[in-house]
Each structure stands twice: as structure tokens, then as C-alpha cells.
Amino acid sequence: SASNQPPILTVKQEPGVTTRKRGSDTEVGNAPKKLKAVETVVLDDDSV
């Protein structure tokens, strides 16, 4: 399952990056928060 986690994170980051480039300042502020939340969950999974 560890091998399946990295691809999922990459897939979730791609849309976030696209939104940051095309989105306005407000969207850019929301994108990092969502990405950080996803990263935190993945890190917790790895730690466990």
C-alpha cells in the first residue's frame, strides 16, 4: 500500500498546481491549505 500512496499524492497535487496558476489570489490561498492537509494525512499514514 505504501507504493500506492505516492501516485495518489501526485494526482492530487497536479490539479492544485493547475488551480494555482489559473486561479486568482483567493484560490491560490486555498490551494496550499488543501495540499498541506493532504500531505499531513499521507505523512500520518507513513508514520503509522
Secondary structure by P-SEA (a helix, b strand, c coil): caaaaaaaaaaaaaaaaaaaacccaaaaaaaaaaaaaaaaaaaaaaac
